[in-house]
Amino acid sequence: MITILKATEEHIDGIAKVCINSYWATYSDILTTEYIERLISEFYTPSRLLKEVTTTNPEWNGWMVAVEDGKVLGAGVGGMISEDHGELHTLYLDPERTKEGIGTMILEAVTKELIEYGAKVQWVNVTKGNRKGIPFYEAKGFQFIHEQDEYGIIEGEDFKALRYHRLL
C-alpha cells in the first residue's frame, strides 16, 4: 500500500535517489550531462535535503513522499510565492513506477497544503521538451502561460522552461 506523508530525516536517501534517477530518466535526451550534474549537485545532496526536510514554512512546505514498504517511490515539494499564489517546486517519481497514480497523489498532497496557506493559483515550471511532465500537468488542469530561461543556465546554454498555472 502506498502512503503519502510528510518526509522526515529517514526519507532523505530515498528522496535523493528518486529525484536523481528521475532527473536522468527525464532529461538525459534534452539537457546536457553538465547541466544535469550541476543541478543534481545543487539540489539533491544529503545536507541540502536534511535542511529542506526539517524546514517547513509557507515558502517551503517541506517534502511530501510516497512510501511503500519503507521505500520512497516519489517526492514533491511546494511553497507560497505570494499571498495567494503557490508553486509546485519539484515532483519526481521512481522511473520504474510511473503511470500508477503516485504523481497525482503527491500533487494532491502538496496542493492541499498550498490551499491551507491560502493559495488560489498554483504554478509549475516544466522543462521544454519534457514529454513526461507536460502531458501530466496539462491533464491536471495547468495551462501554459509563457516560456522562460531554465533555472541555473550559464553562458552558452539555451534551455527553456515552460511556465504553467491553474486555478485552485
Phi, psi and omega in degrees: 000134180270131179240137176256125181211166177289130182293148174235181181304328181293346182264355187304311181297322179292320176298312180301313182299312180298313183296315181294311181298318180292321179301311178297315183295327183276320193249356186299337180261359180233346178236159180282156176303319181298316180295314180300312180298322179296315181290320177298317181290339177278318191257334192242038175271152178303321182293318179293315180297324177300314179298317183289327179288329184264002179246127175223124176202174183303326181282337180218100188283354183090149183292140169253140180233149170259121185235138175223123181052040177081358182257133176283121179259339181195160181209145178207158181209147178219179178189167179276137178248351171199185185303322182230019177238128177248164182228136167272108183284317187209142172207113179225150179234156169305123182302339179275355186236033177278168177065027178244002182089003183293316178300319178297318180297318179293314178303316180298320180293316178295317180298319178301316178297318179299318178298320178298331177276355176108009181293134174248342180226141178238134181247156172205144171258137177231128179300132178303132181092358180286098185286350177266312186287316185302308179297325179299307183293322178296322177294336180268008175095004177286141179243138179295134179248305179197170177257144178213170176298142176292153179299138168074016178289153178240174181307132180096348178259140182227049180273143183242150174246145176257128183264122180240156170211164174214152176278142180256000000 
